[in-house]
Amino acid sequence: MLEKINWDSVEEEQLNPLIKRKMIWGEKVMVARMELKDKCLVPQHHHDNEQITQVISGTIRFWLGKDKSEVIDIGPGESLIIPSNLPHEALMIGDVVEVDTFSPPRADWIDGSDDYLKK
């Protein structure tokens, strides 16, 4: 089934004072448009889903691995592929607009059990 979606018509969630999210998903993939304020810290977590993060504006500093030993900054026009189950943490440097793509779709985001983002 084909479905045309305009991002302006997608419901925006205010997850906490620093994070806004819009998301759409199909059977095998999810795309989320995120707005995160400067100094927002997404705590270390991991998930079964493969993730691709594309930064539109601002910079995201990622700490990768359980020991946070790999540090990488992703800026406008850059993307990062995060393999399934890799622990990662992210700090926003400046206000950030970014797009996350997940495969398969994040069940915890769909059912609202993503408490780590709501603190």
N, C-alpha and C positions, 0 to 999 in steps of 0.2 A: 504494500500500500504506500503510495506516495503522499507526502505531507509537506506542504510549503509553510515555513515558519518565518515570521518577522520578529527579530529580537526585541523590537519595541513592544510587542504584545506578550512577551514572556514575563511571567510573574517574577519580581525581584524579592529575594529574601534578605533581610538584615540579620545576619547570623550573630553578630555582636556589634558593639559600637565601631569596630574597625574593619568589618568585612561585609560586603554585599555580594550576592551571587544570583546569577540566572543560569538555568541549565535546561538542556534538551537531551533526549536520549531515544535510541532505537533499541533493537533487540541485542546488538553486539557492540555498540559504541555510545559514549556519552560525551557531550561537549558542554563545558561550563565557562561562562564569562564572569570573571571575578574582578572586583574593585577592592583593594586593600590599602589602608592608610599607612603613612610613614611610621616606621618602628613596630608595625604589627608583626608578631612572632607566631608562626604556625608551629606548634610543638612537634617534637619528633614523633613520627608514626610510620606505619607501613601498611600495605594492602596488597591483596592478590592481583589487583588491576595494574596493567602496564599504564604508564602516564606519560603524556607529552605536554610540557608547559611551554607556551609561547608568550613572550613578554611584548606588550604593545607599548607601554610607557612605564618609566621608573626602572628600578633594578631589584632583583631578588637574589639574595645571598643564600645558597643552599649549603647545608652540612649533610654529607652523605655517609652512610655506614653507621653501624651501631655505636662505634667509637667516635663518630663525627670527624674522621680523619681526612676526608676529602672535602675541600671547600671550593665552591665555584660560584661566580657572579654571572647572572644572566640579565642582559639589558635589552633595550628595544630592538626588535628585529631578530632576536636570538631565541632559540628553543633548547630545551633539555629533555632528553628521553630518560625516564626513570624506570628501570626494570621492575617487574613484579617482586614484591616482598623486600625491596631495599629500604631500610630505615632512612628517613630524611626529615630535616627540619628546615624552615625557611624564614628569613627576616626580610621585611620590605624596607628598601632604602629609597626614600621618597614615596609619594603616592604611586601605587602600582595598578595598572590595568593589565590583565593577562587572561589567556584562554587556556584551560586545561582540557585535554582529551583523554578519556579513559576507555580501555577495553579489558574486560566487559564493563558495562555501566556499573557505577558505584551503588550497590544496594543500600549502604548506610546513608548515602546522600538522598536517595529516593525515599527511604522510609523515615528519615529524620533522626536516626540514631548516631549521627556524627557529632557527638558531644564535645570532642576535642576542639572543634571549631567554634563552639558556642560559649566559650568562657571568656 
